[in-house]
């Protein structure tokens, strides 16, 4: 019975691209990486602007304040200094806090479910400092950011940030 269940799960996972899941795109160490996709209600495009930050190998970063968002797991590290997201050719609001503390981003992709919910997925870090960042979108902005450990994403998110728009009269 367990073997049959495992076989069914593997078969369903092989159909993931049919359900709006895109393959990963490697993020440039220094430059602009563009990822686009969309299968259901909207076409989404993201641009990640990255640069290389040379961090010393002898850095004792545990005791000192950081001047970068590097994870110190990859040298030199890569830093995302700007993120643009557009839905159906309309640029949406991207709070700096959604990406500024994510160091050493290595891969990105766009995932949409059948209801049209779009998530920008990013991976970064290395080894036990690796992470997944999921940025959930609505039509106007990022509404939530979830961070998961790459070592154990099934344990639940390490951090959840919710974003709200405030309109002043």
KEDOPA-237819 format. One line per field, with one value per residue (C-alpha): residue number from 1; residue in one letter; x, y, z. Coordinates in Angstrom, 2 decimals, always signed. Example, Ala and Ser with C-alpha at 12.3 -4.5 7.8 and 13.67 -1.06 7.14 Angstrom:
2
pos <- c(1 / 2)
code <- c(A / S)
px <- c(+12.30 / +13.67)
py <- c(-4.50 / -1.06)
pz <- c(+7.80 / +7.14)
//
This chain:
169
pos <- c(1 / 2 / 3 / 4 / 5 / 6 / 7 / 8 / 9 / 10 / 11 / 12 / 13 / 14 / 15 / 16 / 17 / 18 / 19 / 20 / 21 / 22 / 23 / 24 / 25 / 26 / 27 / 28 / 29 / 30 / 31 / 32 / 33 / 34 / 35 / 36 / 37 / 38 / 39 / 40 / 41 / 42 / 43 / 44 / 45 / 46 / 47 / 48 / 49 / 50 / 51 / 52 / 53 / 54 / 55 / 56 / 57 / 58 / 59 / 60 / 61 / 62 / 63 / 64 / 65 / 66 / 67 / 68 / 69 / 70 / 71 / 72 / 73 / 74 / 75 / 76 / 77 / 78 / 79 / 80 / 81 / 82 / 83 / 84 / 85 / 86 / 87 / 88 / 89 / 90 / 91 / 92 / 93 / 94 / 95 / 96 / 97 / 98 / 99 / 100 / 101 / 102 / 103 / 104 / 105 / 106 / 107 / 108 / 109 / 110 / 111 / 112 / 113 / 114 / 115 / 116 / 117 / 118 / 119 / 120 / 121 / 122 / 123 / 124 / 125 / 126 / 127 / 128 / 129 / 130 / 131 / 132 / 133 / 134 / 135 / 136 / 137 / 138 / 139 / 140 / 141 / 142 / 143 / 144 / 145 / 146 / 147 / 148 / 149 / 150 / 151 / 152 / 153 / 154 / 155 / 156 / 157 / 158 / 159 / 160 / 161 / 162 / 163 / 164 / 165 / 166 / 167 / 168 / 169)
code <- c(X / X / X / X / X / X / X / X / X / X / X / X / X / X / X / X / X / X / X / X / X / X / X / X / X / X / X / X / X / X / X / X / X / X / X / X / X / X / X / X / X / X / X / X / X / X / X / X / X / X / X / X / X / X / X / X / X / X / X / X / X / X / X / X / X / X / X / X / X / X / X / X / X / X / X / X / X / X / X / X / X / X / X / X / X / X / X / X / X / X / X / X / X / X / X / X / X / X / X / X / X / X / X / X / X / X / X / X / X / X / X / X / X / X / X / X / X / X / X / X / X / X / X / X / X / X / X / X / X / X / X / X / X / X / X / X / X / X / X / X / X / X / X / X / X / X / X / X / X / X / X / X / X / X / X / X / X / X / X / X / X / X / X / X / X / X / X / X / X)
px <- c(+0.00 / +2.83 / +4.57 / +1.39 / +0.94 / +4.56 / +4.17 / +1.05 / +2.82 / +5.75 / +3.41 / +1.55 / +4.82 / +5.85 / +2.77 / +3.72 / +4.56 / +0.99 / -0.28 / +1.68 / +4.97 / +7.97 / +11.51 / +14.15 / +16.16 / +19.70 / +20.14 / +23.08 / +25.87 / +26.28 / +23.66 / +19.97 / +18.04 / +14.59 / +12.06 / +8.60 / +5.68 / +2.02 / -0.43 / -3.82 / -5.19 / -2.03 / +1.41 / +4.10 / +7.63 / +10.32 / +13.67 / +16.33 / +19.17 / +22.25 / +25.84 / +28.85 / +29.99 / +33.51 / +33.49 / +36.71 / +37.28 / +38.58 / +35.48 / +34.24 / +30.71 / +29.15 / +30.70 / +30.43 / +27.57 / +26.86 / +27.31 / +25.75 / +22.99 / +25.44 / +24.90 / +28.68 / +28.15 / +29.28 / +32.32 / +32.12 / +28.45 / +25.71 / +23.31 / +19.95 / +19.67 / +16.47 / +13.48 / +10.84 / +7.64 / +5.01 / +1.67 / +0.13 / +2.73 / +1.78 / +4.51 / +3.40 / +4.62 / +7.58 / +8.53 / +12.29 / +11.85 / +10.57 / +14.06 / +16.71 / +17.72 / +17.85 / +21.51 / +23.12 / +19.98 / +20.80 / +17.53 / +14.10 / +10.83 / +7.17 / +4.43 / +0.69 / -2.07 / -5.38 / -7.06 / -4.45 / -2.57 / +0.99 / +4.09 / +7.62 / +9.93 / +13.58 / +16.35 / +19.51 / +22.30 / +24.22 / +24.20 / +22.55 / +22.09 / +20.08 / +16.53 / +13.43 / +11.63 / +8.05 / +6.61 / +2.83 / +1.30 / -2.06 / -2.80 / -1.15 / +1.63 / +3.34 / +0.95 / +3.06 / +6.63 / +7.41 / +10.94 / +11.64 / +14.81 / +16.12 / +16.99 / +13.42 / +10.68 / +8.02 / +8.57 / +6.79 / +8.01 / +10.82 / +9.41 / +6.12 / +5.70 / +2.34 / +2.11 / -0.87 / -1.67 / -2.72 / -4.69 / -4.78 / -7.72)
py <- c(+0.00 / +2.39 / +1.68 / +2.46 / +5.73 / +6.69 / +5.86 / +8.04 / +10.96 / +10.69 / +10.61 / +13.69 / +15.53 / +14.84 / +16.78 / +19.87 / +21.96 / +21.41 / +23.14 / +26.38 / +25.40 / +26.71 / +25.37 / +27.30 / +30.08 / +30.72 / +34.27 / +36.19 / +36.95 / +40.42 / +41.93 / +41.59 / +38.32 / +38.26 / +35.53 / +35.51 / +33.16 / +32.71 / +30.08 / +31.17 / +34.66 / +36.73 / +37.02 / +37.80 / +39.08 / +39.70 / +41.43 / +40.82 / +43.34 / +41.81 / +42.67 / +40.87 / +41.90 / +40.91 / +39.81 / +38.85 / +35.16 / +35.84 / +37.80 / +36.98 / +37.98 / +36.57 / +39.33 / +42.22 / +44.11 / +43.29 / +45.90 / +43.61 / +41.02 / +38.22 / +34.85 / +34.26 / +30.84 / +31.89 / +34.07 / +36.47 / +36.85 / +38.15 / +40.82 / +41.79 / +45.59 / +45.96 / +43.78 / +44.69 / +42.70 / +43.32 / +41.62 / +41.91 / +44.60 / +46.73 / +47.19 / +46.40 / +47.79 / +45.85 / +46.81 / +46.83 / +44.64 / +41.83 / +41.21 / +43.43 / +40.93 / +37.93 / +37.22 / +34.94 / +34.35 / +31.60 / +30.67 / +32.14 / +30.98 / +31.95 / +29.56 / +29.98 / +27.73 / +27.05 / +29.94 / +32.34 / +32.87 / +33.80 / +33.17 / +34.27 / +31.63 / +32.32 / +30.11 / +31.29 / +30.60 / +27.38 / +24.28 / +24.75 / +28.46 / +27.76 / +29.06 / +29.34 / +32.69 / +32.73 / +36.11 / +35.88 / +38.47 / +40.04 / +42.37 / +45.41 / +44.29 / +41.61 / +40.53 / +38.00 / +36.75 / +33.35 / +32.12 / +28.39 / +26.52 / +24.54 / +21.79 / +21.31 / +23.25 / +20.83 / +22.06 / +25.30 / +28.81 / +30.37 / +33.83 / +35.19 / +38.82 / +40.25 / +43.45 / +45.79 / +48.89 / +51.87 / +54.62 / +58.01 / +60.32)
pz <- c(+0.00 / +0.90 / -2.39 / -4.32 / -2.44 / -3.08 / -6.77 / -7.02 / -5.32 / -7.72 / -10.71 / -9.47 / -8.88 / -12.47 / -13.60 / -11.52 / -14.64 / -15.83 / -12.70 / -13.13 / -11.52 / -13.37 / -13.35 / -11.38 / -13.04 / -11.82 / -10.49 / -11.89 / -9.43 / -10.86 / -13.17 / -13.95 / -13.94 / -15.55 / -14.86 / -16.42 / -16.44 / -15.82 / -16.75 / -15.52 / -14.95 / -15.19 / -16.69 / -14.13 / -14.67 / -12.09 / -12.38 / -9.75 / -9.72 / -8.09 / -7.34 / -5.91 / -2.44 / -1.48 / +2.15 / +3.90 / +4.52 / +8.01 / +9.07 / +12.55 / +11.68 / +14.84 / +16.94 / +14.53 / +12.98 / +9.36 / +6.68 / +4.03 / +3.87 / +3.12 / +4.77 / +4.96 / +3.41 / -0.10 / -0.83 / -2.53 / -1.75 / -3.99 / -2.88 / -4.36 / -4.29 / -6.31 / -7.16 / -9.72 / -10.21 / -12.86 / -13.40 / -16.87 / -17.71 / -14.66 / -12.08 / -8.52 / -5.20 / -3.79 / -0.23 / +0.26 / +3.34 / +1.10 / -0.33 / +1.30 / +3.97 / +1.64 / +0.95 / -1.57 / -3.67 / -6.15 / -7.91 / -8.66 / -10.16 / -10.45 / -9.35 / -9.94 / -8.70 / -10.47 / -8.61 / -9.99 / -6.71 / -7.66 / -5.59 / -6.39 / -4.95 / -4.19 / -2.83 / -1.20 / +1.22 / +1.34 / +3.53 / +6.91 / +6.20 / +3.06 / +2.79 / +0.63 / +0.45 / -0.84 / -1.86 / -2.34 / -4.64 / -5.24 / -8.17 / -6.55 / -4.24 / -2.22 / +0.52 / +2.40 / +2.71 / +4.23 / +4.96 / +5.29 / +6.15 / +3.21 / +5.70 / +6.86 / +5.05 / +6.28 / +9.84 / +8.95 / +8.25 / +10.25 / +9.58 / +8.23 / +7.22 / +6.14 / +4.10 / +4.11 / +2.12 / +4.15 / +2.44 / +4.13 / +3.45)
//
